[in-house]
Structures are given as C-alpha cells and as structure tokens.
Amino acid sequence: AGYLDAWEGRDADAVEQLFTANGIYQSVPGVKSETFVGRAAIHKYWFDVTREQSKIHAVQGEPIVTGDRASIEIWVTFRDPEYNPKGNHMITLLETNVVTFVKGGLASKNVEYWNIIPGVHSPPPGWGT
C-alpha cells in the first residue's frame, strides 16, 4: 500500500524508505541499466520515471506470500506523454512485483514484470484475487 501511495503522490522519498540501505530494484530483470542498487539509486530512478506522470490511480491485488517473498499485482492508470504520445496520453500499466522482504518489513529486492496498454482500462472480473 505504501508503494502505491508513494506512486500516486510521485514521492520518490517515500519509495526510497521502503527499501533497505542496499536494496535492489530491477525495473527490467536482467538488464544492468535497469537495475538500481541502494536507496539513492532507487530514489533517482523513481524521481526520473514518475516526473512526467500525472492523474495516477493505482489498485493492488491480493499479495501472494511465501516465506520472505511476495508477488503483488498492481493495475495503474496514468497520463504519460512518453509512453503514449497521442491524444490524452493516458495509459494502463499492468505490473507484477516480486518483492523480497527482511525482518521489519523493508524490501531488500523488487523485481518488476510489466505491460503497457494505451488508454484507460479497468481490471477484468476476478483480477487480483
């Protein structure tokens, strides 16, 4: 919930605080230039990637938890001229995060898997459960 609140507020400071000091954030798994290590790097990535976003609305599915890892679906709509340069610039981002947590609840690693659909779309019946 903190992740989505921070996203809706474009609050890179809040996202940074969700991670351990040496946390890892992989926006695209296996791509070195899309892997951010440490709070400062995560903060910079989040500040840069959300800078042009507006009208952000996010919904989280029910997390699937196994041990210290969780898989969490999120459905986000927002205005982003970079990803949708036409019309009103709205997109729907379908994302699943696989997060590893440490004792105390901070994330030590987040790996994203995502798709973008131009326009605003609602989740289908049963999504996220």
Secondary structure, 3 states (H helix, E strand, C coil): CHHHHHHHCCCHHHHHCCEEEEEEEECCCCCHHHEEECHHHHHHHHHHHHCCCEEEEEEECCCEEECCEEEEEEEEEEECCCCCCCCCCEEEEEEEEEEEECCCCCEEEEEEEEEEEECCCCCCCCCCC
